[in-house]
Amino acid sequence: MQAPKRKFLVTGGAGFIGSNFVERLISKGESVRVLDKLTYAGNLKSIQGFIDQGQLDFFHGDICDPVVVREAMDSVDVVVNFAAESHVDRSIESSAEFVKTNVLGTENLLAHALMLKTKVFIQISTDEVYGSIDNGSWKEDSPLKPNSPYSASKAAADLLAISYYKTHGLDIRITRCCNNYGPRQLPEKLIPSFITKLMKNEKVPLYGDGRNIREWIHVDDHCRAIDLVVEEGKPGEVYNIGSGFELENLELANLLLKVFNLESSFIRKVEDRKGHDFRYSVDSLKIQNLGFKSKQEFEKGLLETIDWYKNNTNFWKSSN
C-alpha cells in the first residue's frame, strides 16, 4: 500500500537551491507548496512549469509576514526553509535586510510551525557560520564564529531554531552545506558570474590573490542530502553537507579559462573583500553515516553547468 503524500512547504522555492529541491520533491510524488517573495534572487521561471501543471501551490509573500505564512503553512507536514538573503557582498554593504529576513523571518516561521503543529522543520544553513579554518574541517558541534553580517544572521537563525527544539520540543533539523553550483544559480555568485562573463568575452574579477579555498558540491547532491535529513535525520540535530572537493578560487578561474580556451589575461585582480574568509571545510561524516555520498564529479558537473548557461541565456541575462 502506497504511503499517503506528505505536504511540504518550501520557502524560497523559486530560488537556486530551493527550486532544485522542489523539482526533487515533485519527482517523488510529494505534495508541494512554495512560499517566495520573488526578490531578485527568486525566479518564477524556475517553477512555472510545475505551477502550470498543477503540481504545486504557489504563495507569493514574505516569510516575515504572519498572514501569508499562516496560510501557506496550514496543514503542512514538513517545512524546508531556504528563504534567505545570502550574498556576502550585499550583507557587507547593507546588513539590515539580512537580519530581517534571516533572523526575524525564521523566527516567524518557527512560531507558526509550533502553533500549527508542523511535524518537521528543516532549517537550511551554511558552512559559513563556522567561520574560516586553516586546516582540518568543522564538525557539527564546532563553535559558531561567523565573520560576515550574512553568516552572522544565519548563525542567529540556527540558534533560534535549536531553541525551539530545546524549549518547545519542535522537531528541528539543521543542514549546513558547502558552496553549491549548478543550474539556475544567479550570476552574482562565483561560478555563474565567471561563466556568464566569459561567455560575453569579459574578464572575470578575482578577489585578492585568489588563494581563498572553497569546498564545492553540485546542487543535486545537496538536495539529495537534504532529502535524506528529512527521511532519516533526528530532531534537534545538525548535519554538515560537503563533497570533500576543495579548490582555490584562482584554480577555479584557470579551469574555466581552459574550458573557454582563453588566456590568463582574462583574470582581473580586484581589491579583496572585507573580512574575506580564507577557507571553509566541513566534516560530513555524520550525514555519510546516514547513507549520503556525493556523486557528481566536479569537472563533469562544471561542464554540464556551463552548457546550461549557454542554453538558457534568457534566464540570466536580465540579472547580469
Contacts in CASP RR format, 6 or more apart in sequence:
PFRMAT RR
TARGET T0000
AUTHOR 0000-0000-0000
METHOD contacts of the structure
MODEL  1
MQAPKRKFLVTGGAGFIGSNFVERLISKGESVRVLDKLTYAGNLKSIQGF
IDQGQLDFFHGDICDPVVVREAMDSVDVVVNFAAESHVDRSIESSAEFVK
TNVLGTENLLAHALMLKTKVFIQISTDEVYGSIDNGSWKEDSPLKPNSPY
SASKAAADLLAISYYKTHGLDIRITRCCNNYGPRQLPEKLIPSFITKLMK
NEKVPLYGDGRNIREWIHVDDHCRAIDLVVEEGKPGEVYNIGSGFELENL
ELANLLLKVFNLESSFIRKVEDRKGHDFRYSVDSLKIQNLGFKSKQEFEK
GLLETIDWYKNNTNFWKSSN
5 29 0 8 1.000
5 30 0 8 1.000
5 31 0 8 1.000
6 30 0 8 1.000
6 31 0 8 1.000
6 77 0 8 1.000
6 78 0 8 1.000
7 30 0 8 1.000
7 31 0 8 1.000
7 32 0 8 1.000
7 33 0 8 1.000
7 75 0 8 1.000
7 76 0 8 1.000
7 77 0 8 1.000
7 78 0 8 1.000
8 25 0 8 1.000
8 30 0 8 1.000
8 31 0 8 1.000
8 32 0 8 1.000
8 33 0 8 1.000
8 76 0 8 1.000
8 77 0 8 1.000
8 78 0 8 1.000
8 79 0 8 1.000
8 80 0 8 1.000
9 33 0 8 1.000
9 34 0 8 1.000
9 35 0 8 1.000
9 72 0 8 1.000
9 73 0 8 1.000
9 76 0 8 1.000
9 78 0 8 1.000
9 79 0 8 1.000
9 80 0 8 1.000
10 18 0 8 1.000
10 21 0 8 1.000
10 22 0 8 1.000
10 25 0 8 1.000
10 32 0 8 1.000
10 33 0 8 1.000
10 34 0 8 1.000
10 35 0 8 1.000
10 80 0 8 1.000
10 82 0 8 1.000
11 34 0 8 1.000
11 35 0 8 1.000
11 36 0 8 1.000
11 63 0 8 1.000
11 79 0 8 1.000
11 80 0 8 1.000
11 81 0 8 1.000
11 82 0 8 1.000
11 83 0 8 1.000
11 109 0 8 1.000
12 18 0 8 1.000
12 34 0 8 1.000
12 35 0 8 1.000
12 36 0 8 1.000
12 37 0 8 1.000
12 42 0 8 1.000
12 81 0 8 1.000
12 82 0 8 1.000
12 83 0 8 1.000
12 84 0 8 1.000
13 19 0 8 1.000
13 21 0 8 1.000
13 22 0 8 1.000
13 34 0 8 1.000
13 35 0 8 1.000
13 36 0 8 1.000
13 42 0 8 1.000
13 46 0 8 1.000
13 47 0 8 1.000
13 82 0 8 1.000
13 83 0 8 1.000
14 34 0 8 1.000
14 36 0 8 1.000
14 38 0 8 1.000
14 42 0 8 1.000
14 43 0 8 1.000
14 44 0 8 1.000
14 46 0 8 1.000
14 47 0 8 1.000
15 36 0 8 1.000
15 41 0 8 1.000
15 42 0 8 1.000
15 43 0 8 1.000
15 46 0 8 1.000
15 82 0 8 1.000
15 184 0 8 1.000
16 41 0 8 1.000
16 180 0 8 1.000
16 182 0 8 1.000
16 184 0 8 1.000
16 185 0 8 1.000
16 186 0 8 1.000
16 189 0 8 1.000
16 219 0 8 1.000
17 82 0 8 1.000
17 124 0 8 1.000
17 180 0 8 1.000
17 219 0 8 1.000
17 222 0 8 1.000
17 223 0 8 1.000
18 80 0 8 1.000
18 82 0 8 1.000
19 43 0 8 1.000
19 46 0 8 1.000
19 47 0 8 1.000
19 184 0 8 1.000
20 183 0 8 1.000
20 184 0 8 1.000
20 219 0 8 1.000
20 220 0 8 1.000
20 222 0 8 1.000
20 223 0 8 1.000
21 80 0 8 1.000
21 82 0 8 1.000
21 223 0 8 1.000
21 226 0 8 1.000
21 227 0 8 1.000
22 32 0 8 1.000
22 34 0 8 1.000
22 47 0 8 1.000
22 50 0 8 1.000
22 56 0 8 1.000
23 50 0 8 1.000
24 220 0 8 1.000
24 223 0 8 1.000
24 224 0 8 1.000
24 227 0 8 1.000
25 32 0 8 1.000
25 227 0 8 1.000
26 32 0 8 1.000
26 50 0 8 1.000
26 55 0 8 1.000
26 56 0 8 1.000
28 227 0 8 1.000
32 50 0 8 1.000
32 55 0 8 1.000
32 56 0 8 1.000
32 57 0 8 1.000
33 56 0 8 1.000
33 57 0 8 1.000
33 58 0 8 1.000
33 59 0 8 1.000
33 72 0 8 1.000
33 76 0 8 1.000
34 47 0 8 1.000
34 56 0 8 1.000
34 57 0 8 1.000
34 58 0 8 1.000
34 59 0 8 1.000
35 59 0 8 1.000
35 61 0 8 1.000
35 63 0 8 1.000
35 68 0 8 1.000
35 69 0 8 1.000
35 72 0 8 1.000
35 83 0 8 1.000
36 42 0 8 1.000
36 44 0 8 1.000
36 58 0 8 1.000
36 59 0 8 1.000
36 60 0 8 1.000
36 61 0 8 1.000
36 83 0 8 1.000
37 60 0 8 1.000
37 61 0 8 1.000
37 62 0 8 1.000
37 63 0 8 1.000
37 83 0 8 1.000
38 44 0 8 1.000
38 60 0 8 1.000
38 61 0 8 1.000
40 186 0 8 1.000
40 319 0 8 1.000
41 85 0 8 1.000
41 86 0 8 1.000
41 87 0 8 1.000
41 186 0 8 1.000
43 184 0 8 1.000
43 315 0 8 1.000
44 51 0 8 1.000
44 58 0 8 1.000
45 315 0 8 1.000
46 184 0 8 1.000
47 56 0 8 1.000
47 58 0 8 1.000
49 55 0 8 1.000
50 56 0 8 1.000
51 58 0 8 1.000
59 68 0 8 1.000
59 71 0 8 1.000
59 72 0 8 1.000
60 68 0 8 1.000
61 68 0 8 1.000
62 68 0 8 1.000
62 101 0 8 1.000
62 105 0 8 1.000
63 69 0 8 1.000
63 81 0 8 1.000
63 83 0 8 1.000
63 101 0 8 1.000
63 105 0 8 1.000
63 106 0 8 1.000
63 108 0 8 1.000
63 109 0 8 1.000
64 100 0 8 1.000
64 101 0 8 1.000
64 104 0 8 1.000
64 105 0 8 1.000
64 108 0 8 1.000
65 108 0 8 1.000
66 108 0 8 1.000
66 112 0 8 1.000
69 108 0 8 1.000
69 109 0 8 1.000
69 112 0 8 1.000
70 112 0 8 1.000
70 116 0 8 1.000
73 79 0 8 1.000
73 109 0 8 1.000
73 112 0 8 1.000
73 113 0 8 1.000
73 116 0 8 1.000
73 118 0 8 1.000
74 116 0 8 1.000
75 116 0 8 1.000
76 116 0 8 1.000
76 118 0 8 1.000
77 118 0 8 1.000
77 119 0 8 1.000
77 120 0 8 1.000
78 118 0 8 1.000
78 119 0 8 1.000
78 120 0 8 1.000
78 121 0 8 1.000
78 122 0 8 1.000
78 230 0 8 1.000
79 109 0 8 1.000
79 113 0 8 1.000
79 118 0 8 1.000
79 120 0 8 1.000
79 121 0 8 1.000
79 122 0 8 1.000
80 122 0 8 1.000
80 124 0 8 1.000
80 226 0 8 1.000
80 230 0 8 1.000
81 106 0 8 1.000
81 109 0 8 1.000
81 121 0 8 1.000
81 122 0 8 1.000
81 123 0 8 1.000
81 124 0 8 1.000
82 124 0 8 1.000
83 101 0 8 1.000
83 105 0 8 1.000
84 101 0 8 1.000
84 102 0 8 1.000
84 124 0 8 1.000
84 154 0 8 1.000
84 157 0 8 1.000
85 91 0 8 1.000
85 97 0 8 1.000
85 98 0 8 1.000
85 101 0 8 1.000
85 102 0 8 1.000
85 150 0 8 1.000
85 153 0 8 1.000
86 126 0 8 1.000
86 150 0 8 1.000
87 150 0 8 1.000
87 188 0 8 1.000
87 189 0 8 1.000
88 128 0 8 1.000
88 148 0 8 1.000
88 150 0 8 1.000
88 151 0 8 1.000
88 273 0 8 1.000
89 188 0 8 1.000
89 273 0 8 1.000
90 98 0 8 1.000
90 150 0 8 1.000
91 98 0 8 1.000
91 148 0 8 1.000
91 149 0 8 1.000
91 150 0 8 1.000
91 153 0 8 1.000
92 148 0 8 1.000
92 149 0 8 1.000
92 273 0 8 1.000
92 274 0 8 1.000
95 149 0 8 1.000
95 150 0 8 1.000
95 153 0 8 1.000
98 149 0 8 1.000
98 150 0 8 1.000
98 153 0 8 1.000
99 149 0 8 1.000
99 153 0 8 1.000
99 156 0 8 1.000
101 153 0 8 1.000
102 150 0 8 1.000
102 153 0 8 1.000
102 154 0 8 1.000
102 156 0 8 1.000
102 157 0 8 1.000
103 153 0 8 1.000
103 156 0 8 1.000
103 157 0 8 1.000
103 160 0 8 1.000
106 123 0 8 1.000
106 157 0 8 1.000
106 160 0 8 1.000
106 161 0 8 1.000
107 160 0 8 1.000
109 121 0 8 1.000
110 121 0 8 1.000
110 160 0 8 1.000
110 161 0 8 1.000
110 164 0 8 1.000
110 170 0 8 1.000
110 172 0 8 1.000
112 118 0 8 1.000
113 121 0 8 1.000
113 164 0 8 1.000
113 170 0 8 1.000
114 164 0 8 1.000
114 168 0 8 1.000
114 170 0 8 1.000
118 170 0 8 1.000
119 171 0 8 1.000
120 171 0 8 1.000
120 173 0 8 1.000
120 230 0 8 1.000
121 161 0 8 1.000
121 164 0 8 1.000
121 170 0 8 1.000
121 171 0 8 1.000
121 172 0 8 1.000
121 173 0 8 1.000
122 173 0 8 1.000
122 174 0 8 1.000
122 175 0 8 1.000
122 226 0 8 1.000
122 229 0 8 1.000
122 230 0 8 1.000
123 157 0 8 1.000
123 158 0 8 1.000
123 161 0 8 1.000
123 172 0 8 1.000
123 173 0 8 1.000
123 174 0 8 1.000
123 175 0 8 1.000
124 175 0 8 1.000
124 177 0 8 1.000
124 226 0 8 1.000
125 154 0 8 1.000
125 155 0 8 1.000
125 157 0 8 1.000
125 158 0 8 1.000
125 174 0 8 1.000
125 175 0 8 1.000
125 176 0 8 1.000
125 177 0 8 1.000
125 238 0 8 1.000
126 151 0 8 1.000
126 154 0 8 1.000
126 176 0 8 1.000
126 177 0 8 1.000
127 138 0 8 1.000
127 176 0 8 1.000
127 177 0 8 1.000
127 178 0 8 1.000
127 179 0 8 1.000
127 215 0 8 1.000
127 240 0 8 1.000
127 242 0 8 1.000
127 280 0 8 1.000
127 281 0 8 1.000
127 282 0 8 1.000
128 146 0 8 1.000
128 147 0 8 1.000
128 148 0 8 1.000
128 150 0 8 1.000
128 151 0 8 1.000
128 154 0 8 1.000
128 277 0 8 1.000
128 280 0 8 1.000
129 144 0 8 1.000
129 146 0 8 1.000
129 151 0 8 1.000
129 154 0 8 1.000
129 155 0 8 1.000
129 158 0 8 1.000
129 176 0 8 1.000
130 138 0 8 1.000
130 142 0 8 1.000
130 143 0 8 1.000
130 144 0 8 1.000
130 145 0 8 1.000
130 146 0 8 1.000
130 176 0 8 1.000
130 280 0 8 1.000
130 282 0 8 1.000
131 138 0 8 1.000
131 144 0 8 1.000
131 145 0 8 1.000
131 146 0 8 1.000
131 147 0 8 1.000
131 151 0 8 1.000
131 277 0 8 1.000
131 280 0 8 1.000
132 147 0 8 1.000
132 277 0 8 1.000
132 278 0 8 1.000
132 279 0 8 1.000
132 280 0 8 1.000
133 279 0 8 1.000
133 280 0 8 1.000
133 281 0 8 1.000
134 278 0 8 1.000
134 279 0 8 1.000
136 281 0 8 1.000
136 283 0 8 1.000
137 281 0 8 1.000
137 282 0 8 1.000
137 283 0 8 1.000
138 240 0 8 1.000
138 280 0 8 1.000
138 281 0 8 1.000
138 282 0 8 1.000
138 283 0 8 1.000
139 240 0 8 1.000
139 283 0 8 1.000
139 286 0 8 1.000
140 176 0 8 1.000
140 237 0 8 1.000
140 238 0 8 1.000
140 239 0 8 1.000
140 240 0 8 1.000
140 283 0 8 1.000
140 286 0 8 1.000
141 238 0 8 1.000
144 155 0 8 1.000
144 158 0 8 1.000
144 159 0 8 1.000
146 152 0 8 1.000
146 154 0 8 1.000
146 155 0 8 1.000
147 275 0 8 1.000
147 277 0 8 1.000
148 275 0 8 1.000
148 277 0 8 1.000
158 174 0 8 1.000
158 176 0 8 1.000
158 238 0 8 1.000
161 172 0 8 1.000
161 174 0 8 1.000
162 172 0 8 1.000
162 174 0 8 1.000
162 236 0 8 1.000
164 170 0 8 1.000
164 172 0 8 1.000
165 171 0 8 1.000
165 172 0 8 1.000
165 235 0 8 1.000
165 236 0 8 1.000
169 235 0 8 1.000
171 235 0 8 1.000
171 236 0 8 1.000
172 235 0 8 1.000
172 236 0 8 1.000
173 229 0 8 1.000
173 230 0 8 1.000
173 233 0 8 1.000
173 234 0 8 1.000
173 235 0 8 1.000
173 236 0 8 1.000
173 237 0 8 1.000
173 238 0 8 1.000
173 239 0 8 1.000
174 236 0 8 1.000
174 237 0 8 1.000
174 238 0 8 1.000
174 239 0 8 1.000
175 225 0 8 1.000
175 226 0 8 1.000
175 229 0 8 1.000
175 238 0 8 1.000
175 239 0 8 1.000
175 240 0 8 1.000
175 241 0 8 1.000
176 238 0 8 1.000
176 239 0 8 1.000
176 240 0 8 1.000
176 241 0 8 1.000
176 282 0 8 1.000
177 217 0 8 1.000
177 222 0 8 1.000
177 225 0 8 1.000
177 240 0 8 1.000
177 241 0 8 1.000
177 242 0 8 1.000
177 282 0 8 1.000
178 214 0 8 1.000
178 215 0 8 1.000
178 216 0 8 1.000
178 217 0 8 1.000
178 241 0 8 1.000
178 242 0 8 1.000
178 243 0 8 1.000
178 244 0 8 1.000
178 280 0 8 1.000
178 281 0 8 1.000
178 282 0 8 1.000
179 190 0 8 1.000
179 214 0 8 1.000
179 215 0 8 1.000
179 216 0 8 1.000
179 217 0 8 1.000
179 280 0 8 1.000
180 216 0 8 1.000
180 217 0 8 1.000
180 218 0 8 1.000
180 219 0 8 1.000
180 222 0 8 1.000
181 191 0 8 1.000
181 192 0 8 1.000
181 216 0 8 1.000
181 217 0 8 1.000
181 218 0 8 1.000
181 219 0 8 1.000
181 301 0 8 1.000
181 302 0 8 1.000
181 305 0 8 1.000
182 191 0 8 1.000
182 192 0 8 1.000
182 218 0 8 1.000
182 219 0 8 1.000
182 220 0 8 1.000
182 301 0 8 1.000
182 304 0 8 1.000
182 305 0 8 1.000
182 308 0 8 1.000
183 219 0 8 1.000
183 305 0 8 1.000
183 308 0 8 1.000
183 309 0 8 1.000
183 312 0 8 1.000
184 315 0 8 1.000
185 191 0 8 1.000
185 192 0 8 1.000
185 219 0 8 1.000
186 192 0 8 1.000
186 316 0 8 1.000
186 319 0 8 1.000
187 193 0 8 1.000
187 196 0 8 1.000
187 316 0 8 1.000
187 319 0 8 1.000
187 320 0 8 1.000
188 319 0 8 1.000
190 214 0 8 1.000
190 249 0 8 1.000
190 252 0 8 1.000
191 252 0 8 1.000
191 256 0 8 1.000
191 302 0 8 1.000
191 305 0 8 1.000
192 305 0 8 1.000
192 309 0 8 1.000
192 316 0 8 1.000
193 204 0 8 1.000
193 320 0 8 1.000
194 204 0 8 1.000
194 252 0 8 1.000
194 253 0 8 1.000
194 256 0 8 1.000
195 256 0 8 1.000
195 305 0 8 1.000
195 306 0 8 1.000
195 309 0 8 1.000
196 309 0 8 1.000
196 316 0 8 1.000
196 320 0 8 1.000
197 203 0 8 1.000
197 204 0 8 1.000
197 320 0 8 1.000
198 204 0 8 1.000
198 256 0 8 1.000
198 257 0 8 1.000
198 260 0 8 1.000
198 262 0 8 1.000
198 266 0 8 1.000
199 260 0 8 1.000
199 309 0 8 1.000
199 310 0 8 1.000
203 265 0 8 1.000
203 266 0 8 1.000
203 267 0 8 1.000
203 268 0 8 1.000
204 253 0 8 1.000
204 256 0 8 1.000
204 266 0 8 1.000
204 267 0 8 1.000
204 268 0 8 1.000
205 268 0 8 1.000
205 269 0 8 1.000
205 270 0 8 1.000
206 249 0 8 1.000
206 250 0 8 1.000
206 253 0 8 1.000
206 267 0 8 1.000
206 268 0 8 1.000
206 269 0 8 1.000
206 270 0 8 1.000
207 249 0 8 1.000
207 270 0 8 1.000
207 271 0 8 1.000
207 272 0 8 1.000
207 273 0 8 1.000
207 276 0 8 1.000
208 269 0 8 1.000
208 270 0 8 1.000
208 271 0 8 1.000
208 272 0 8 1.000
208 276 0 8 1.000
209 250 0 8 1.000
209 269 0 8 1.000
210 248 0 8 1.000
210 249 0 8 1.000
210 250 0 8 1.000
210 253 0 8 1.000
210 269 0 8 1.000
211 248 0 8 1.000
211 249 0 8 1.000
211 250 0 8 1.000
211 278 0 8 1.000
212 248 0 8 1.000
212 249 0 8 1.000
212 276 0 8 1.000
212 277 0 8 1.000
212 278 0 8 1.000
212 279 0 8 1.000
213 246 0 8 1.000
213 247 0 8 1.000
213 248 0 8 1.000
213 249 0 8 1.000
213 278 0 8 1.000
213 279 0 8 1.000
213 280 0 8 1.000
213 281 0 8 1.000
214 246 0 8 1.000
214 247 0 8 1.000
214 249 0 8 1.000
214 252 0 8 1.000
214 279 0 8 1.000
214 280 0 8 1.000
215 242 0 8 1.000
215 243 0 8 1.000
215 244 0 8 1.000
215 245 0 8 1.000
215 246 0 8 1.000
215 280 0 8 1.000
215 281 0 8 1.000
215 282 0 8 1.000
216 243 0 8 1.000
216 245 0 8 1.000
216 246 0 8 1.000
216 247 0 8 1.000
216 298 0 8 1.000
217 241 0 8 1.000
217 242 0 8 1.000
217 243 0 8 1.000
217 245 0 8 1.000
217 294 0 8 1.000
217 296 0 8 1.000
218 243 0 8 1.000
218 294 0 8 1.000
218 296 0 8 1.000
218 298 0 8 1.000
218 301 0 8 1.000
220 295 0 8 1.000
220 296 0 8 1.000
221 243 0 8 1.000
221 294 0 8 1.000
221 295 0 8 1.000
221 296 0 8 1.000
222 241 0 8 1.000
224 292 0 8 1.000
224 295 0 8 1.000
225 239 0 8 1.000
225 241 0 8 1.000
225 242 0 8 1.000
225 287 0 8 1.000
225 292 0 8 1.000
226 241 0 8 1.000
228 287 0 8 1.000
228 290 0 8 1.000
228 291 0 8 1.000
228 292 0 8 1.000
229 239 0 8 1.000
229 287 0 8 1.000
229 290 0 8 1.000
232 290 0 8 1.000
232 291 0 8 1.000
233 239 0 8 1.000
233 290 0 8 1.000
237 286 0 8 1.000
239 286 0 8 1.000
239 287 0 8 1.000
239 290 0 8 1.000
240 282 0 8 1.000
240 283 0 8 1.000
240 284 0 8 1.000
240 286 0 8 1.000
240 287 0 8 1.000
241 282 0 8 1.000
241 284 0 8 1.000
241 287 0 8 1.000
241 292 0 8 1.000
242 282 0 8 1.000
242 284 0 8 1.000
242 294 0 8 1.000
243 284 0 8 1.000
243 294 0 8 1.000
243 296 0 8 1.000
243 298 0 8 1.000
244 281 0 8 1.000
244 284 0 8 1.000
244 294 0 8 1.000
245 294 0 8 1.000
245 298 0 8 1.000
246 279 0 8 1.000
246 281 0 8 1.000
247 255 0 8 1.000
247 298 0 8 1.000
250 267 0 8 1.000
253 267 0 8 1.000
254 264 0 8 1.000
254 267 0 8 1.000
255 299 0 8 1.000
255 302 0 8 1.000
256 302 0 8 1.000
256 306 0 8 1.000
257 263 0 8 1.000
257 264 0 8 1.000
257 266 0 8 1.000
257 267 0 8 1.000
259 302 0 8 1.000
259 303 0 8 1.000
259 306 0 8 1.000
284 292 0 8 1.000
309 316 0 8 1.000
END
